[in-house]
Amino acid sequence: MSNFAITVLWIYIVLLVSGGIMGFLKAKSQVSLIMSVACAVLLIVAAIRGLLSVNVASGLADLVMAALLVVFTIRLAKTKKFMPAGMMLVVTVAALALRHIRF
């Protein structure tokens, strides 16, 4: 992965965990907190150079983010409220796109 792709991934990790914390603080949703941290741990493993091969790390990050796309889409369709699922859906799409842009 390029430096830019890794930077995008770290920013996404921070936003993901922040969203889980906000979900816990506002709605007392332990599930949001636990799942955001669990997904963040997988993304951190993918982001740290040398832990996995470049192809495996990139594939893991893409797989986790694709799963989150599905989750956020389902939540948005269920609640029909943009916050927080819609915002995280947009952020996830942007992060996936930015990770794969070649400069």
SULKAWO-V795474 format. One line per field, one symbol per residue. ss: DSSP state (a for helix, b for strand, c for the rest). A space follows every 10 residues. Layout:
BEGIN
ss: ???
END
This chain:
BEGIN
ss: ccaaaaaaaa aaaaaaaaaa aaaaaaacca aaaaaaaaaa aaaaaaacbc cbcaaaaaaa aaaaaaaaaa aaaaaaaaac caaaaaaaaa aaaaaaaaac ccc
END
